[in-house]
Amino acid sequence: MSPVAGTNTVILDFPAYEAFTVGVAGGSVYEVDLNERPNLPDGFKYTDTLLTIDDINEQLLALQ
């Protein structure tokens, strides 16, 4: 996590295969559900349907 000096911005830099919710607590509470962000690709967003292990393996192989 890297705060950006002089702004209200923090950069989180780590790999993720699916959208998640980010929460920050301190003087105030802020929460962002990345699944609701319009600027992220649909393939990164999660659905209510769970993938099987075979589905996940196929997706991982397609990335190689």
Secondary structure as UniProt FT lines:
FT   STRAND          2..4
FT   TURN            5..8
FT   STRAND          9..11
FT   STRAND          21..25
FT   STRAND          29..33
FT   HELIX           34..36
FT   TURN            38..39
FT   HELIX           42..44
FT   HELIX           53..63
//
